[in-house]
Amino acid sequence: MFSFFNINLFCSNNHSCKNLSLFTQNSLFLGLYSYLSPFQRFFDYFCWNLEWLNLKMRITVRSLRQLRHVFQRQSCVMINNLVAEKPCFFEKCCQIHSSSYRVIIDQPESDLIKNHAFITTSSRSVSTDAVKLTNEEINRRGPLIEYERRIANGELVDGDSCQVETLTELQRLYDELVESADECQLDRNSEKPVRHGWLWSRLLSHPSHSPVKGLYLYGGVGTGKTMLMDLFYDQLPTNWRKKRIHFHDFMLNVHSLLQKHKGLSDPLDVVAEEISDEAVLLCLDEFTVTDVADALILNRLFGHLFSKGIILVSTSNRAPDNLYEGGLQRDLFLPFIATLKERCVPHEIGSSTDYRKMTSGGQGFYLVGRDSSGFLNKKFQQLIGEDTATPQEVEVVMGRTLQVPLGANGCAYFPFEELCDKPLGAADYFGLFKKFHTLALDGIPIFGLSNKSAAHRFVTLVDVIYENKARLLCSADGSPLDLFQKVVTVSEAKNMAPRTSSRSRKNDESDLCVDNELGFAKDRTISRLTEINSREYLEQHAAMLAEKK
């Protein structure tokens, strides 16, 4: 666009213009400037003011950084937000930590502190033993340290080298995050970066990626991925901007925000900005992509998130290259896989042990047989006690509601057809367990080709039950393993006995369901159903209810 801004650049870079007198240059500027429209003049005025303001901001930030480095080189002791009058020295170098300060003593004098009146003093002394204890406690933090403590206390099984290798990666990430906490702006109490509007975001430089790469944990079912990520998450400082959420729930929130910002030129950018405002460290459990709508937006969504400094830690049953395998329009999803591998370190948990099946199974309310419905009703009545079960309504998302056939005292009752044969999804199930902690599900069938959609919903339902640590009472036509005996992957179908003269197409299983995604997810569902009905899981559920009361 022809403007005064472009004229100035031309004259400042043109050798012939530089040789002109200042009066001649100004005359040239004013003469050309008279040809500009009022809008172009206003735009030029705005650009010059913007450039001046940007320069002032850069100078201010540079001055603050220099001042910070000056303070980091000084010697002082800060305890509970107070500064000691005379710093103590332990072998010329020590570190003292408190809830708000971390000061390193490395010089024999503290002249800058003495010359400033704004620093208060305190006569509180610090003993050498206390400092050593504080340092030892600080250095003994992290997921690997907590894992060793739990093994020593008998809370976890010892001897899994695959989990130890994974924890080594998590400990490395933990240490990098602690070291780069300020640069990553993890502290919730620190000043957040200023978010600019549409025009500012295009005229000023964009935020850079985080200096710390995330972690993508994947492996077989029951190998402890969720437990390890939760152990890592629980060790992080409470004042950090962090969030741990199931992937289903995360995507539901994303679609809800997209609906809220519908009509904007780039709603995904606004959604990513809101997510990054809430959390810098994002921990997603059970990363899996089955929906084409999710697949098509993930690359742009996480492109925005990573550019805003988000650090991703996730668990999955699938390797990055196998995500959304065989899905519709997968070629549009492939750039996301490249982005994911660029911003996260993939790490496989190679353990073949399913720890969920090591629990004391058979202690729950998984009832098998056609005559088990009556017994399920009796159990449901026992749980609700003196309350009367009545039809209820649950709010889901975006104004939707879910009708509950019977509910009372935190317990909901559903026939299988009402919950898994209707067009429901993760949003409905999450809404259900926000109000109820126990589900009685009557009549789970054997899954096959004829009820493949219901099988997909049942897998999602079990995932939501497990994520919410809810209790499941159910009657089924078979054991968890029997429910999915007719569901196979493509590779499993190819390995079946080939047809011969004695084995024709007539002998094939008519209800056999060949589905890669469902065939892969069934192992996770079988494993989780086993754990949900274990004594350990039910004791944890009872303790959770006791805490809420």
Secondary structure as UniProt FT lines:
FT   HELIX           4..13
FT   HELIX           15..18
FT   HELIX           22..33
FT   TURN            34..35
FT   HELIX           38..72
FT   STRAND          78..79
FT   TURN            80..81
FT   STRAND          82..84
FT   TURN            91..92
FT   STRAND          94..97
FT   STRAND          102..105
FT   HELIX           111..114
FT   TURN            117..118
FT   STRAND          121..122
FT   HELIX           128..139
FT   HELIX           143..152
FT   TURN            153..154
FT   HELIX           161..179
FT   HELIX           181..184
FT   TURN            188..189
FT   HELIX           198..203
FT   STRAND          214..219
FT   TURN            221..222
FT   HELIX           225..234
FT   TURN            238..239
FT   STRAND          242..246
FT   HELIX           247..260
FT   TURN            261..263
FT   HELIX           267..278
FT   STRAND          281..285
FT   HELIX           292..307
FT   TURN            308..309
FT   STRAND          311..316
FT   HELIX           320..322
FT   TURN            323..326
FT   TURN            328..329
FT   HELIX           330..332
FT   HELIX           334..343
FT   STRAND          344..349
FT   HELIX           355..358
FT   STRAND          365..368
FT   TURN            370..371
FT   HELIX           372..384
FT   TURN            385..386
FT   STRAND          390..395
FT   TURN            398..399
FT   STRAND          401..408
FT   TURN            409..410
FT   STRAND          411..415
FT   HELIX           416..420
FT   HELIX           426..435
FT   STRAND          438..444
FT   HELIX           449..451
FT   HELIX           452..467
FT   TURN            468..469
FT   STRAND          471..476
FT   HELIX           480..483
FT   TURN            484..486
FT   STRAND          487..488
FT   HELIX           490..494
FT   HELIX           505..507
FT   TURN            510..511
FT   STRAND          513..514
FT   HELIX           516..532
FT   HELIX           535..548
//
